[in-house]
Amino acid sequence: MINSGSSSLKFAVIDSQSGDAVLSGLGECFGLSDARMSWKFNGEKFEYAIQGDENHHQLAVAK
């Protein structure tokens, strides 16, 4: 599942049998200097600061 707004991106990969989120995350403040992403995979949390003037939506999807 993907939900994208003008400055954010939410995503999740759902196991079709159990209904559990295998991977989920959020990217926010795209287009601003404090753009960042966070996600959870196999119970472990990750964070990533997105810097620079590039297209933050594209960088988030590529990460």
C-alpha positions in Angstrom: 0.0 0.0 0.0 1.3 3.5 -0.8 -0.2 6.8 0.1 1.6 9.9 -1.2 0.8 13.5 -0.4 2.5 16.8 -1.4 5.2 16.5 1.2 4.8 13.0 2.6 4.9 9.3 1.6 3.4 6.5 3.7 3.9 2.8 2.7 3.3 -0.7 3.9 3.8 -4.2 2.6 1.1 -6.5 4.1 1.3 -10.3 4.3 -1.9 -11.4 2.5 -2.4 -14.4 4.7 -1.7 -13.0 8.2 -2.6 -9.4 7.6 0.6 -8.3 9.3 2.7 -5.4 8.1 6.1 -6.9 7.0 7.4 -3.5 6.2 6.0 -0.1 6.9 7.2 3.5 6.9 6.8 7.2 6.5 8.7 9.9 4.7 7.9 13.5 5.6 8.8 17.1 5.1 9.7 16.4 1.4 10.8 19.6 -0.2 12.1 21.0 3.1 15.6 21.0 4.6 14.5 18.6 7.3 13.1 15.9 5.0 13.4 12.4 6.6 12.2 8.8 6.4 11.6 6.2 9.0 10.6 2.6 8.5 10.2 -0.7 10.4 11.3 -4.0 8.9 11.3 -7.3 10.8 10.7 -5.5 14.1 13.7 -3.2 13.6 13.3 0.6 13.2 15.4 2.6 10.8 15.7 6.4 10.1 17.2 8.3 7.2 17.7 12.0 6.8 17.2 13.1 3.2 19.4 16.1 2.3 20.0 18.1 -0.8 17.8 19.8 -3.4 16.9 16.7 -5.4 13.4 15.3 -5.7 12.8 14.0 -2.2 9.9 11.7 -3.3 12.2 10.0 -5.8 15.0 9.6 -3.2 12.6 8.2 -0.7 11.3 5.5 -3.1 14.8 4.7 -4.2 16.0 4.2 -0.6 
